[in-house]
Amino acid sequence: AILGPPEVNITSCANCLNVTIKLPTSHFRDKGKLLSLIDIYEELDYDITLRSLDGEHTRHRQKTTEEVFSAVIEELYPSRNYCVSVAVTASLNKHSLPSPWKCVTAASEVHPG
């Protein structure tokens, strides 16, 4: 079974991006009910890849036990365009499809008066 792609939404905050990630659905059923990946694996790893003018950087692998969760990517340059892709893997399943790239411009902390 291939995991993914997860559903990803990005909003910009001051010099940072707030990434909301919804785990992909599984294809496993139990008594007719579609199981979530958390039901099956209990814990999943996710990698966030950030693409900007400087190239691509993959963040440290993080763990989640929730179906929908957020991650904040900090210390970004303001007013610069960033693209994000997320891949989800499980300890027993390394086959994953990353999410399509989503792009957003990081906000700056200076608000025009």
C-alpha positions in Angstrom: 0.0 0.0 0.0 1.2 3.5 -0.8 0.6 6.2 1.7 -0.4 9.6 0.4 -0.6 12.1 -0.7 -1.6 14.0 2.4 -3.8 17.1 2.1 -1.8 20.2 2.8 -2.8 23.8 3.4 -0.5 26.7 4.0 -1.0 30.1 5.5 1.7 32.7 6.1 2.5 34.2 9.5 5.2 36.7 10.3 8.5 35.3 8.8 7.0 31.9 9.0 4.5 29.4 7.4 1.8 27.5 9.1 1.3 24.2 7.5 -1.9 22.2 8.2 -1.6 18.6 7.2 -4.4 16.1 6.9 -3.3 12.5 6.7 -4.2 10.6 3.5 -7.1 8.1 3.8 -6.3 4.4 4.0 -7.9 1.8 1.9 -8.4 -0.6 4.8 -11.8 -1.3 6.1 -12.9 -2.9 9.4 -16.5 -4.0 9.5 -17.2 -1.7 6.6 -15.7 1.4 8.3 -12.8 3.0 6.5 -9.8 3.0 8.9 -7.6 6.0 9.3 -3.8 5.6 9.1 -3.7 6.3 12.8 -6.0 3.4 13.4 -3.6 1.2 11.5 -0.2 2.5 12.4 -0.9 4.4 15.6 2.1 6.7 14.8 3.3 8.2 11.5 6.3 10.1 10.4 6.1 13.1 8.1 8.7 15.0 6.2 8.2 18.6 5.1 10.2 19.8 2.1 10.6 23.5 1.7 11.6 24.9 -1.7 12.7 28.5 -2.1 15.2 30.6 -4.1 18.0 28.9 -2.0 17.0 25.4 -3.1 15.3 22.6 -1.3 15.5 21.8 2.4 13.8 18.9 4.0 12.9 19.4 7.6 13.7 16.8 10.3 11.3 13.9 10.3 8.5 14.5 12.8 6.0 12.1 14.3 2.3 12.5 14.6 -0.5 10.5 16.2 -3.2 12.8 14.9 -5.2 12.7 11.7 -5.1 16.5 11.2 -2.2 18.5 12.7 -0.2 21.7 12.1 3.5 22.4 11.8 5.1 25.9 11.8 8.2 26.5 9.7 10.0 29.5 11.2 12.9 31.8 10.5 11.9 32.5 6.9 12.7 35.5 4.9 9.7 37.9 4.7 8.0 38.5 1.4 9.8 35.6 -0.3 8.0 32.8 -2.1 8.1 29.4 -0.5 6.7 26.1 -1.8 6.0 23.1 0.5 5.5 19.4 0.0 4.7 16.9 2.7 5.3 13.1 2.6 4.0 10.7 5.2 5.6 7.4 6.1 5.0 4.7 8.7 7.6 2.6 10.4 6.2 -0.4 8.6 5.5 1.3 5.3 8.1 3.6 3.6 6.1 3.8 0.3 4.7 7.3 0.1 3.5 9.8 -2.4 4.3 13.4 -1.4 1.7 16.1 -1.6 1.7 18.4 -4.6 3.7 21.5 -4.1 1.8 24.4 -2.6 3.3 27.8 -2.7 2.8 30.9 -0.6 4.7 34.1 0.1 5.9 34.5 3.7 4.5 37.6 5.4 6.7 40.3 6.8 6.3 41.5 10.3 6.0 45.1 9.2 2.5 46.1 8.6 2.0 49.1 6.4 0.7 52.0 8.5 
